[in-house]
Amino acid sequence: MAQYAWVLEVRPGYEEEYKRRHEEIWPEMVETLKEAGVRNYSIFRYGLTLFGYFETDDIDRTTKYLAGSEVNQRWGDWMDPIMKTEINPHTDFPYLLPLQWHME
């Protein structure tokens, strides 16, 4: 299983709102992530910096599925006012970080 990560930012003053929205994440958004092949997904926050980590067997399928998902689009629109998000125009997904080292 391949591992992936991204870095995004919460807009200043929206830290608690970001946390609240994820504590109440829509069940259909979680289901969409699972349908896209996302597993073991975690998001961490340090100050305004968000670090997301997830695993998937097929990143191309995952990013295409999420880019075409109406639920994912609604979630993104809902989160947009409280987040700074850089989207890779080639994948329509946040820029992924290159893996530097892994220990099993």
DSSP file with accessible surface (Angstrom, degrees, kcal/mol):
  #  RESIDUE AA STRUCTURE BP1 BP2  ACC     N-H-->O    O-->H-N    N-H-->O    O-->H-N    TCO  KAPPA ALPHA  PHI   PSI    X-CA   Y-CA   Z-CA
    1    1 A M              0   0  105      0, 0.0     2,-0.2     0, 0.0    56,-0.2   0.000 360.0 360.0 360.0 129.4    0.0    0.0    0.0
    2    2 A A  E     -A   56   0A  39     54,-1.1    54,-1.7     1,-0.0     2,-0.4  -0.533 360.0-138.4 -84.1 149.5    1.4    3.4   -1.0
    3    3 A Q  E     -A   55   0A  52     52,-0.2     2,-0.3    -2,-0.2    52,-0.2  -0.849  20.7-178.3-110.0 142.8    1.6    6.3    1.4
    4    4 A Y  E     -A   54   0A  55     50,-2.8    50,-2.4    -2,-0.4     2,-0.3  -0.961   4.2-174.9-140.0 154.6    0.8    9.9    0.6
    5    5 A A  E     -A   53   0A  13     92,-0.4    92,-2.9    -2,-0.3     2,-0.3  -0.980   2.9-170.2-147.6 156.4    0.8   13.2    2.4
    6    6 A W  E     -A   52   0A   8     46,-1.9    46,-2.4    -2,-0.3     2,-0.4  -0.949  13.6-142.9-140.9 161.2   -0.2   16.8    1.8
    7    7 A V  E     +A   51   0A  67     88,-0.5    79,-0.2    -2,-0.3     2,-0.2  -0.999  29.2 155.8-128.2 128.0    0.3   20.2    3.6
    8    8 A L  E     -A   50   0A  15     42,-1.9    42,-3.3    -2,-0.4     2,-0.4  -0.774  30.7-118.8-134.6-177.8   -2.4   22.9    3.6
    9    9 A E  E     -AB  49  84A  79     75,-1.8    75,-2.9    -2,-0.2     2,-0.4  -0.974   5.7-136.4-132.9 145.3   -3.3   25.8    5.9
   10   10 A V  E     - B   0  83A   0     38,-2.8    73,-0.3    -2,-0.4     5,-0.1  -0.772  39.1-110.5 -87.0 140.0   -6.1   26.9    8.0
   11   11 A R    >   -     0   0   86     71,-2.6     3,-2.2    -2,-0.4     4,-0.1  -0.477  48.2 -85.6 -69.6 143.6   -6.9   30.6    7.7
   12   12 A P  T 3  S+     0   0   83      0, 0.0    -1,-0.1     0, 0.0    36,-0.0  -0.213 115.4  20.7 -53.4 134.7   -6.1   32.5   10.8
   13   13 A G  T 3  S+     0   0   66     -3,-0.1     4,-0.2     1,-0.0     3,-0.2   0.322 104.2  87.2  90.1  -6.0   -8.9   32.5   13.4
   14   14 A Y    <>  +     0   0  105     -3,-2.2     4,-2.8     1,-0.1     5,-0.2   0.244  48.9 108.6-109.4  15.0  -10.5   29.4   12.0
   15   15 A E  H  > S+     0   0   52      1,-0.2     4,-2.1     2,-0.2    -1,-0.1   0.922  84.2  42.6 -58.6 -47.9   -8.6   26.7   13.9
   16   16 A E  H  > S+     0   0  132      2,-0.2     4,-2.7     1,-0.2    -1,-0.2   0.870 113.3  52.7 -69.9 -35.3  -11.5   25.8   16.1
   17   17 A E  H  > S+     0   0   50      2,-0.2     4,-2.7     1,-0.2    -2,-0.2   0.912 108.2  51.3 -65.7 -40.6  -14.0   25.9   13.2
   18   18 A Y  H  X S+     0   0   15     -4,-2.8     4,-1.7     2,-0.2    -2,-0.2   0.946 112.1  46.8 -59.1 -47.6  -11.8   23.5   11.2
   19   19 A K  H  X S+     0   0   99     -4,-2.1     4,-2.0    -5,-0.2    -2,-0.2   0.931 112.1  50.5 -61.3 -45.4  -11.6   21.1   14.1
   20   20 A R  H  X S+     0   0   88     -4,-2.7     4,-1.4     1,-0.2    -2,-0.2   0.924 107.8  52.5 -60.4 -44.4  -15.4   21.3   14.7
   21   21 A R  H  < S+     0   0   31     -4,-2.7    -1,-0.2     1,-0.2    -2,-0.2   0.857 111.8  46.0 -63.3 -33.3  -16.2   20.6   11.0
   22   22 A H  H >< S+     0   0   51     -4,-1.7     3,-1.2     1,-0.2    -1,-0.2   0.795 106.9  56.9 -81.1 -26.1  -14.0   17.5   11.1
   23   23 A E  H 3< S+     0   0  126     -4,-2.0    -1,-0.2     1,-0.2    -2,-0.2   0.784 117.4  37.1 -67.4 -26.1  -15.5   16.3   14.4
   24   24 A E  T 3< S+     0   0  113     -4,-1.4    -1,-0.2    -5,-0.2    -2,-0.2  -0.116  87.5 165.8-113.8  32.3  -18.8   16.5   12.6
   25   25 A I    <   -     0   0   51     -3,-1.2    -3,-0.1     1,-0.1    -4,-0.0  -0.163  47.0-100.3 -54.8 140.2  -17.6   15.3    9.2
   26   26 A W    >>  -     0   0   49      1,-0.1     4,-1.9    -5,-0.1     3,-0.9  -0.432  21.7-136.0 -62.6 132.2  -20.4   14.3    6.8
   27   27 A P  H 3> S+     0   0  101      0, 0.0     4,-2.5     0, 0.0     5,-0.2   0.880 106.5  57.2 -57.6 -34.3  -20.9   10.5    6.7
   28   28 A E  H 3> S+     0   0   82      1,-0.2     4,-1.9     2,-0.2     5,-0.1   0.807 103.7  53.3 -70.0 -24.4  -21.2   10.7    2.9
   29   29 A M  H <> S+     0   0    5     -3,-0.9     4,-2.3     2,-0.2    -1,-0.2   0.923 109.0  48.0 -73.0 -42.2  -17.8   12.4    2.8
   30   30 A V  H  X S+     0   0   49     -4,-1.9     4,-2.3     1,-0.2    -2,-0.2   0.934 112.5  49.4 -61.4 -43.2  -16.2    9.5    4.7
   31   31 A E  H  X S+     0   0   93     -4,-2.5     4,-2.8     1,-0.2    -1,-0.2   0.900 108.7  53.1 -63.2 -39.9  -18.0    7.0    2.5
   32   32 A T  H  X S+     0   0    9     -4,-1.9     4,-1.8     2,-0.2    -1,-0.2   0.915 108.0  50.5 -62.0 -43.3  -16.7    8.9   -0.6
   33   33 A L  H  <>S+     0   0   26     -4,-2.3     5,-2.4     2,-0.2     4,-0.3   0.932 111.9  47.5 -60.3 -44.0  -13.1    8.7    0.7
   34   34 A K  H ><5S+     0   0  133     -4,-2.3     3,-1.6     1,-0.2    -2,-0.2   0.919 110.2  51.7 -63.1 -44.0  -13.5    5.0    1.2
   35   35 A E  H 3<5S+     0   0   83     -4,-2.8    -1,-0.2     1,-0.3    -2,-0.2   0.820 105.5  56.9 -62.0 -30.1  -15.0    4.5   -2.2
   36   36 A A  T 3<5S-     0   0    0     -4,-1.8    -1,-0.3    -5,-0.2    -2,-0.2   0.533 124.0-106.1 -77.5  -7.8  -12.1    6.4   -3.7
   37   37 A G  T < 5 +     0   0   15     -3,-1.6    20,-0.4    -4,-0.3     2,-0.3   0.538  67.8 151.0  95.4   8.5   -9.7    3.8   -2.0
   38   38 A V      < +     0   0   10     -5,-2.4     2,-0.3    -6,-0.2    -1,-0.3  -0.582  15.8 169.5 -77.9 132.6   -8.5    6.0    0.8
   39   39 A R  E     +C   55   0A 106     16,-2.8    16,-2.7    -2,-0.3    -5,-0.0  -0.943  53.6  20.5-137.0 160.4   -7.5    4.2    4.0
   40   40 A N  E    S+     0   0A  97     -2,-0.3     2,-0.5    14,-0.2    -1,-0.2   0.901  77.9 177.4  50.4  51.0   -5.7    5.1    7.2
   41   41 A Y  E     +     0   0A  83     13,-0.2     2,-0.3    -3,-0.1    13,-0.2  -0.744   6.1 167.5 -94.0 127.7   -6.4    8.8    6.7
   42   42 A S  E     -C   53   0A  46     11,-2.9    11,-3.0    -2,-0.5     2,-0.4  -0.986  19.8-158.5-137.0 147.4   -5.2   11.3    9.4
   43   43 A I  E     -C   52   0A  55     -2,-0.3     2,-0.3     9,-0.2     9,-0.2  -0.998  11.2-171.0-127.1 129.9   -4.9   15.0    9.5
   44   44 A F  E     -C   51   0A 123      7,-3.0     7,-2.9    -2,-0.4     2,-0.4  -0.825   7.5-151.1-114.8 154.2   -2.6   16.8   12.0
   45   45 A R  E     +C   50   0A 104     -2,-0.3     2,-0.4     5,-0.2     5,-0.2  -0.994  15.1 178.8-130.7 134.9   -2.4   20.5   12.8
   46   46 A Y  E >  S-C   49   0A 201      3,-2.7     3,-2.4    -2,-0.4     2,-0.3  -0.952  74.0 -49.4-129.2 107.8    0.5   22.6   14.0
   47   47 A G  T 3  S-     0   0   46     -2,-0.4   -37,-0.0     1,-0.3   -38,-0.0  -0.482 124.0 -23.2  63.0-120.8   -0.5   26.2   14.3
   48   48 A L  T 3  S+     0   0   46     -2,-0.3   -38,-2.8    -3,-0.1     2,-0.4   0.485 117.2 103.5 -97.2  -4.6   -2.1   27.0   11.0
   49   49 A T  E <   -AC   9  46A  62     -3,-2.4    -3,-2.7   -40,-0.2     2,-0.4  -0.665  54.4-160.1 -87.1 129.6   -0.4   24.2    9.1
   50   50 A L  E     -AC   8  45A   0    -42,-3.3   -42,-1.9    -2,-0.4     2,-0.5  -0.895   2.8-165.8-106.0 136.7   -2.3   21.0    8.3
   51   51 A F  E     -AC   7  44A  82     -7,-2.9    -7,-3.0    -2,-0.4     2,-0.4  -0.982   7.4-166.7-123.4 116.8   -0.5   17.8    7.5
   52   52 A G  E     -AC   6  43A   0    -46,-2.4   -46,-1.9    -2,-0.5     2,-0.4  -0.861   5.0-174.8-106.0 140.3   -2.6   15.0    6.0
   53   53 A Y  E     +AC   5  42A  49    -11,-3.0   -11,-2.9    -2,-0.4     2,-0.3  -0.998  13.7 153.1-132.1 135.4   -1.5   11.4    5.6
   54   54 A F  E     -A    4   0A   2    -50,-2.4   -50,-2.8    -2,-0.4     2,-0.4  -0.972  29.4-134.1-153.4 167.9   -3.4    8.6    3.8
   55   55 A E  E     +AC   3  39A  37    -16,-2.7   -16,-2.8    -2,-0.3     2,-0.3  -0.945  24.8 162.6-125.9 146.7   -2.8    5.3    2.0
   56   56 A T  E     -A    2   0A   2    -54,-1.7   -54,-1.1    -2,-0.4     3,-0.3  -0.966  37.6-137.0-157.3 151.8   -4.3    4.1   -1.2
   57   57 A D  S    S+     0   0  111    -20,-0.4     2,-0.3    -2,-0.3   -20,-0.1   0.723 100.5  29.1 -80.3 -23.9   -3.4    1.3   -3.7
   58   58 A D     >  -     0   0   79    -21,-0.1     4,-2.5     1,-0.1    -1,-0.2  -0.777  60.6-177.2-144.1  93.3   -4.0    3.5   -6.8
   59   59 A I  H  > S+     0   0   29     -2,-0.3     4,-2.8    -3,-0.3     5,-0.3   0.851  86.3  55.1 -64.3 -34.8   -3.4    7.2   -6.4
   60   60 A D  H  > S+     0   0  100      2,-0.2     4,-2.3     1,-0.2     5,-0.2   0.943 111.0  44.3 -63.8 -45.6   -4.5    8.0  -10.0
   61   61 A R  H  > S+     0   0  114      2,-0.2     4,-2.6     1,-0.2     5,-0.2   0.926 114.4  51.1 -62.6 -43.6   -7.9    6.2   -9.4
   62   62 A T  H  X S+     0   0    1     -4,-2.5     4,-2.5     1,-0.2     5,-0.2   0.946 112.3  43.8 -60.7 -49.5   -8.2    8.0   -6.0
   63   63 A T  H  X S+     0   0    6     -4,-2.8     4,-2.5     1,-0.2    -1,-0.2   0.906 115.5  48.4 -67.5 -39.0   -7.6   11.5   -7.3
   64   64 A K  H  X S+     0   0  153     -4,-2.3     4,-1.7    -5,-0.3    -1,-0.2   0.911 111.8  50.0 -65.4 -42.8   -9.8   11.0  -10.4
   65   65 A Y  H  < S+     0   0   82     -4,-2.6     4,-0.4    -5,-0.2    -2,-0.2   0.947 114.1  43.9 -60.4 -47.9  -12.6    9.6   -8.2
   66   66 A L  H >< S+     0   0    5     -4,-2.5     3,-1.1     1,-0.2    -2,-0.2   0.890 109.9  55.8 -67.8 -37.2  -12.5   12.5   -5.8
   67   67 A A  H 3< S+     0   0   35     -4,-2.5    -1,-0.2     1,-0.3    -2,-0.2   0.855 113.2  42.5 -63.0 -31.3  -12.2   15.1   -8.6
   68   68 A G  T 3< S+     0   0   69     -4,-1.7     2,-0.5    -5,-0.2    -1,-0.3   0.413  90.6 110.7 -94.3   2.0  -15.4   13.8  -10.1
   69   69 A S    <>  -     0   0   15     -3,-1.1     4,-2.1    -4,-0.4     5,-0.1  -0.668  54.1-158.0 -86.1 125.3  -17.3   13.4   -6.8
   70   70 A E  H  > S+     0   0  115     -2,-0.5     4,-2.4     2,-0.2     5,-0.2   0.893  97.1  52.4 -64.5 -39.1  -20.2   15.8   -6.2
   71   71 A V  H  > S+     0   0   21      1,-0.2     4,-2.6     2,-0.2    -1,-0.2   0.942 109.5  48.2 -64.0 -45.6  -19.9   15.1   -2.4
   72   72 A N  H  > S+     0   0   44      1,-0.2     4,-2.7     2,-0.2    -1,-0.2   0.895 110.6  52.3 -63.1 -37.5  -16.1   16.0   -2.4
   73   73 A Q  H  X S+     0   0  100     -4,-2.1     4,-2.5     2,-0.2    -2,-0.2   0.935 110.4  47.2 -63.8 -44.5  -16.9   19.1   -4.4
   74   74 A R  H  X S+     0   0   94     -4,-2.4     4,-2.2     2,-0.2    -2,-0.2   0.911 112.4  50.0 -63.0 -42.6  -19.5   20.2   -1.9
   75   75 A W  H  X S+     0   0   25     -4,-2.6     4,-2.3     2,-0.2     5,-0.2   0.939 111.2  49.0 -61.1 -46.3  -17.1   19.5    1.0
   76   76 A G  H  X S+     0   0   34     -4,-2.7     4,-1.9     1,-0.2    -2,-0.2   0.909 111.0  49.5 -60.4 -41.6  -14.4   21.5   -0.7
   77   77 A D  H  < S+     0   0   98     -4,-2.5    -1,-0.2     1,-0.2    -2,-0.2   0.882 111.9  49.3 -64.4 -37.1  -16.7   24.4   -1.3
   78   78 A W  H  < S+     0   0   83     -4,-2.2    -2,-0.2     1,-0.2    -1,-0.2   0.859 116.5  41.4 -70.2 -35.3  -17.8   24.3    2.4
   79   79 A M  H >X S+     0   0    5     -4,-2.3     3,-1.8     1,-0.2     4,-0.7   0.721  92.6  86.9 -84.9 -21.1  -14.2   24.2    3.6
   80   80 A D  G >< S+     0   0   90     -4,-1.9     3,-1.0     1,-0.3    -1,-0.2   0.845  82.5  56.2 -52.7 -42.4  -12.8   26.8    1.2
   81   81 A P  G 34 S+     0   0   71      0, 0.0    -1,-0.3     0, 0.0    -2,-0.1   0.750 115.0  38.8 -65.6 -18.5  -13.6   29.9    3.3
   82   82 A I  G <4 S+     0   0    2     -3,-1.8   -71,-2.6    -4,-0.2     2,-0.3   0.417 113.3  58.8-110.8   1.9  -11.6   28.5    6.3
   83   83 A M  E <<  -B   10   0A  14     -3,-1.0     2,-0.6    -4,-0.7   -73,-0.2  -0.954  64.9-138.8-133.1 150.6   -8.6   27.0    4.4
   84   84 A K  E     -B    9   0A  92    -75,-2.9   -75,-1.8    -2,-0.3     2,-0.5  -0.948  34.5-177.6-101.0 119.0   -5.9   27.9    2.0
   85   85 A T        -     0   0   54     -2,-0.6     2,-0.6   -77,-0.2   -77,-0.1  -0.979  20.6-158.6-127.0 125.1   -5.6   25.1   -0.5
   86   86 A E        -     0   0  144     -2,-0.5     9,-1.1   -79,-0.2     2,-0.5  -0.922  17.9-160.2 -99.7 120.6   -3.1   24.7   -3.3
   87   87 A I  E     -D   94   0B  71     -2,-0.6    -2,-0.0     7,-0.2     5,-0.0  -0.861  18.2-127.3-105.5 132.3   -4.5   22.4   -6.0
   88   88 A N  E >>> -D   93   0B  32      5,-2.9     4,-2.5    -2,-0.5     3,-0.9  -0.646  16.3-148.0 -72.8 118.5   -2.3   20.6   -8.5
   89   89 A P  T 345S+     0   0   99      0, 0.0    -1,-0.2     0, 0.0    -2,-0.0   0.751  94.3  57.5 -65.4 -20.0   -3.9   21.5  -11.9
   90   90 A H  T 345S+     0   0  174      1,-0.1    -2,-0.0     3,-0.1    -3,-0.0   0.770 123.0  21.4 -79.4 -26.3   -2.8   18.1  -13.4
   91   91 A T  T <45S-     0   0   49     -3,-0.9   -24,-0.2     2,-0.3    -1,-0.1   0.527  91.1-131.8-116.6 -12.6   -4.6   16.0  -10.7
   92   92 A D  T  <5S+     0   0   93     -4,-2.5    -5,-0.0     1,-0.3     3,-0.0   0.881  78.3 102.7  56.8  38.6   -7.3   18.4   -9.4
   93   93 A F  E   <S-D   88   0B  22     -5,-0.8    -5,-2.9   -27,-0.0    -2,-0.3  -0.963  86.5 -79.4-144.1 152.8   -6.0   17.3   -5.9
   94   94 A P  E     -D   87   0B  20      0, 0.0    -7,-0.2     0, 0.0     2,-0.1  -0.230  63.0 -87.8 -54.2 149.3   -3.7   19.0   -3.3
   95   95 A Y        -     0   0  112     -9,-1.1   -88,-0.5   -88,-0.1     2,-0.3  -0.381  46.5-134.4 -58.7 133.5    0.0   18.8   -4.1
   96   96 A L        -     0   0   58    -90,-0.1   -90,-0.2    -3,-0.1    -1,-0.1  -0.719  13.8-121.3 -94.5 144.2    1.3   15.6   -2.7
   97   97 A L        -     0   0   74    -92,-2.9   -92,-0.4    -2,-0.3     2,-0.3  -0.639  26.2-115.8 -83.8 138.2    4.6   15.5   -0.8
   98   98 A P        -     0   0   97      0, 0.0     2,-0.2     0, 0.0    -1,-0.1  -0.545  33.0-113.1 -73.6 133.1    7.4   13.3   -2.0
   99   99 A L        -     0   0  113     -2,-0.3     3,-0.1   -96,-0.2   -95,-0.0  -0.471  33.6-179.2 -65.5 131.1    8.3   10.5    0.4
  100  100 A Q        -     0   0  160      1,-0.4     2,-0.3    -2,-0.2    -1,-0.1   0.718  63.6  -8.0-103.3 -29.9   11.8   11.0    1.8
  101  101 A W        -     0   0  192      2,-0.0    -1,-0.4     0, 0.0     2,-0.3  -0.960  56.0-167.2-167.4 147.3   12.2    8.0    4.1
  102  102 A H        -     0   0   80     -2,-0.3     2,-0.4    -3,-0.1    -3,-0.0  -0.995   4.4-161.7-144.0 139.5   10.1    5.2    5.5
  103  103 A M              0   0  137     -2,-0.3    -2,-0.0     0, 0.0     0, 0.0  -0.981 360.0 360.0-120.6 129.7   10.7    2.7    8.3
  104  104 A E              0   0  205     -2,-0.4    -2,-0.0     0, 0.0     0, 0.0  -0.647 360.0 360.0 -89.0 360.0    8.7   -0.5    8.6
